[in-house]
Amino acid sequence: MATKDITAEEFNTTINDNEIVLVDFWASWCGPCRAFAPTFKASSEKHPDVVYAKVDTEAEQQLAAAADIRSIPTLMAFKKGKLVFNQAGALPPAALEDLVQKVKEFDIDAAIAAQDDSQG
């Protein structure tokens, strides 16, 4: 699956309607963002079960502000609508592959249950 550009209007639907979503916050003027783009795209082709979304922070400034993006690129990973990873900086291919595997293996339901127990 290729990467998908999303807007603020599509953001919540995208992360809530898909099991796993990686979101790359980027801008065209950002050198590290442009360098990371082929890595992100290559990973999307290896994992058709994961949604790879891109948010142009220039076009979607309010969304970037709402997501508290302070530097780009910033990569976020969501599982079942919950944020499970948030890090600024371009990841090398092996680190991105490791992240995808960890998100796939992460038991979000158990984590939510444990959080509920600790707050209850």
Helices and strands as residue ranges (DSSP letters): E 4-5, H 8-16, E 20-26, H 31-46, E 51-56, H 61-66, E 74-79, E 82-88, H 93-105, H 108-119
